Amino acid sequence: MTSHIFDFAGQRLEARASGALYWPARRWLIVADLHLGKSERMARRGGALLPPYETQATLDRLAAEILATDPAVVVSLGDGFDDDAAGRALPDHFCDNLRRMAAGRRWVWVSGNHDPGALCPRMPGETAQELHEGLTLRHEAGQGPDISGHFHPCVRLAGQRLRCFLIGRDHLIVPAFGEYTGGLDVADRALSSLIPQGIAVACGNRAMPVPVGHPIRRARPARRIGR
């Protein structure tokens, strides 16, 4: 599994193929939109009955990233839970998994539109609206430079629709890390208005950077000389 290293707002960052962002200078691992408990929330509200495996799958992937990077700080950029009730209802063994991952490091839950309330005492770490560490870390892009989530960006590449990082001049939007999360195409106006030109880093088996929003230069027709 590869990663793409790039500079944003004067910082060297690493877009990992898993969809996690690593900040080596600070040893921060940043993820967005885990949406833990989504299948429980959908069943509770009368929605589709999804197999209840997404929380374990998401936590397994997060544990693998923590093992690979050994961060000093883990930041969840909002919508860590599919709603506040899903956070409170998270089974004990998932809470135990989170506590094991958080042992010996700082853990910050930034609130999102799905989980605006405080977490229950069983959860590790601290809560915040946003973090200011030379640049702003928040759930939804605001005044840049900032790092955010919320939009679940995706890009079409080689016939596939892949979750991606979206990197512009003022905004860095992190893909949804959760297993049961949809996506928004980078060409959608909600994203193109924030980042009209930039780089998308597709996630999957490897991190693949591709330009987005750049006009295609068409070859000029050859001038005919004479008749």
C-alpha positions in Angstrom: 0.0 0.0 0.0 1.5 3.3 -1.1 1.0 6.9 -0.1 1.2 10.3 -1.7 3.4 12.9 0.0 2.6 16.6 -0.7 2.8 20.1 0.7 -0.2 22.0 1.9 -0.2 25.3 3.8 3.5 25.0 4.4 3.2 21.5 5.9 4.5 18.2 4.5 1.6 15.7 4.6 1.0 12.1 3.6 -2.2 10.9 1.9 -2.4 7.3 2.7 -4.0 4.8 0.4 -6.4 3.8 3.2 -8.0 7.3 3.2 -6.1 8.4 6.4 -4.0 11.5 6.4 -0.7 11.5 8.3 1.2 14.6 9.5 4.7 13.4 10.1 6.1 16.5 11.8 3.4 16.3 14.5 2.8 12.5 14.3 -0.9 13.2 13.8 -3.1 10.6 12.2 -6.3 12.3 10.8 -9.4 10.5 9.6 -12.8 11.8 8.7 -16.4 10.5 8.6 -16.0 7.1 10.3 -19.9 7.0 10.8 -19.6 4.3 13.4 -22.9 2.7 14.1 -24.5 3.5 10.8 -26.3 0.1 10.4 -27.8 0.5 13.9 -28.9 4.1 13.2 -30.6 3.1 9.9 -32.4 0.2 11.5 -33.5 2.4 14.5 -35.0 5.0 12.1 -36.7 2.4 9.9 -34.2 2.5 7.0 -32.6 -0.3 5.1 -31.4 -3.2 7.2 -27.7 -3.4 6.5 -25.4 -6.2 7.7 -24.0 -4.9 11.0 -20.4 -5.4 10.2 -19.3 -1.9 9.2 -18.2 -0.7 12.6 -15.8 -3.7 13.1 -14.5 -3.3 9.5 -13.9 0.5 10.0 -12.1 -0.1 13.4 -10.0 -2.8 11.9 -8.8 -0.5 9.2 -8.2 2.3 11.7 -6.2 -0.1 14.0 -4.0 -1.0 11.0 -3.2 2.6 10.3 -2.4 3.3 13.9 -0.1 0.2 13.9 1.6 1.4 10.7 2.1 5.1 11.7 2.3 4.9 15.6 0.8 8.4 15.9 1.1 10.6 19.0 -2.4 12.1 18.2 -5.4 10.7 16.4 -8.0 13.2 15.1 -11.5 12.3 13.9 -12.7 15.2 11.8 -16.4 14.9 12.6 -19.1 12.4 12.0 -17.1 9.8 14.0 -20.6 8.4 14.8 -23.6 8.2 12.6 -25.5 10.2 15.2 -25.2 10.9 18.9 -27.4 8.0 19.8 -25.2 5.6 17.8 -22.2 6.8 19.8 -24.0 6.2 23.1 -25.3 2.8 21.9 -21.9 1.5 20.6 -21.4 -2.0 22.1 -18.8 -2.4 24.9 -16.4 -4.4 22.8 -16.1 -1.6 20.2 -15.5 0.9 23.0 -12.8 -1.4 24.4 -11.2 -1.5 20.9 -11.2 2.3 20.8 -9.7 2.5 24.3 -6.9 0.1 23.3 -6.1 2.2 20.2 -6.1 5.4 22.2 -3.8 4.0 24.9 -0.6 6.2 25.3 -1.7 8.8 22.8 -4.0 11.8 22.5 -7.4 11.3 20.8 -9.6 14.1 19.6 -13.2 13.8 18.3 -14.1 16.9 16.3 -17.9 17.3 16.2 -19.8 17.0 12.9 -23.3 17.5 11.6 -24.1 13.9 12.4 -22.7 13.9 16.0 -22.8 17.5 17.3 -23.2 16.4 21.0 -20.6 15.4 23.5 -19.6 11.7 23.5 -20.5 9.5 26.4 -17.9 8.9 29.2 -17.2 5.4 27.8 -15.4 6.9 24.8 -11.7 7.7 24.9 -10.3 11.1 24.3 -11.6 14.7 24.1 -14.1 16.6 22.0 -13.6 19.8 20.1 -15.4 22.0 17.5 -12.2 22.5 15.6 -8.4 22.6 16.1 -6.0 25.4 15.3 -2.5 24.1 14.8 -1.0 26.5 12.2 -4.0 25.6 10.0 -7.6 24.8 11.0 -8.9 21.2 11.4 -12.7 21.2 11.2 -15.5 19.0 10.0 -16.7 21.2 7.0 -14.5 23.5 5.0 -14.7 27.1 6.0 -12.1 29.9 5.8 -8.8 28.3 4.7 -6.3 27.1 4.9 -8.1 24.1 6.6 -8.3 20.4 6.7 -11.8 18.9 6.7 -14.1 16.0 5.8 -17.9 16.1 5.5 -18.2 15.8 1.7 -16.9 12.2 1.2 -15.1 13.1 -2.1 -14.8 10.5 -4.9 -13.1 10.5 -8.3 -13.7 8.4 -11.3 -10.5 6.6 -12.4 -10.1 3.7 -14.9 -13.8 3.0 -14.8 -14.0 2.9 -11.1 -15.5 5.4 -8.5 -12.9 5.7 -5.8 -12.9 7.7 -2.6 -10.2 10.4 -2.7 -8.4 13.3 -1.0 -9.1 16.6 -2.6 -6.2 19.1 -2.4 -6.5 22.7 -3.4 -4.8 26.0 -2.5 -6.9 26.8 0.6 -8.7 23.5 1.4 -7.7 19.9 1.9 -10.7 17.6 2.1 -10.2 14.1 3.5 -12.2 11.1 2.2 -14.7 9.3 4.3 -13.0 6.5 6.2 -16.1 4.6 7.3 -17.0 1.4 5.6 -20.7 2.2 4.8 -20.2 5.7 3.4 -21.3 7.1 0.0 -19.4 9.7 -1.9 -19.7 13.0 -3.8 -18.0 13.4 -7.2 -15.2 15.9 -7.2 -16.9 17.6 -10.2 -20.0 18.4 -8.1 -20.5 22.1 -7.6 -20.3 21.7 -3.8 -16.7 20.6 -4.2 -15.6 22.5 -7.3 -16.7 25.8 -5.8 -14.3 25.1 -2.9 -11.5 23.6 -5.1 -11.9 24.7 -8.7 -8.5 23.3 -9.6 -6.3 20.9 -7.6 -5.3 17.3 -7.1 -7.4 14.3 -6.2 -5.5 11.4 -4.6 -7.5 8.3 -5.2 -7.5 5.6 -2.5 -7.4 1.9 -2.9 -4.5 -0.5 -3.3 -2.3 2.6 -3.8 -2.6 6.3 -3.6 -3.0 7.7 -7.1 -2.8 11.5 -7.6 -4.7 13.0 -10.6 -5.4 16.6 -11.5 -8.9 17.8 -11.3 -10.6 20.9 -12.6 -7.9 21.7 -15.1 -9.1 22.6 -18.6 -8.2 20.2 -21.4 -5.9 21.8 -23.9 -7.1 20.8 -27.4 -4.6 20.7 -30.2 -5.0 23.5 -32.7 -5.7 22.5 -36.2 -2.8 22.8 -38.5 -2.7 25.9 -40.6 -3.2 25.3 -44.3 -0.6 27.1 -46.4 -1.7 27.9 -50.0 -4.5 26.0 -51.7 
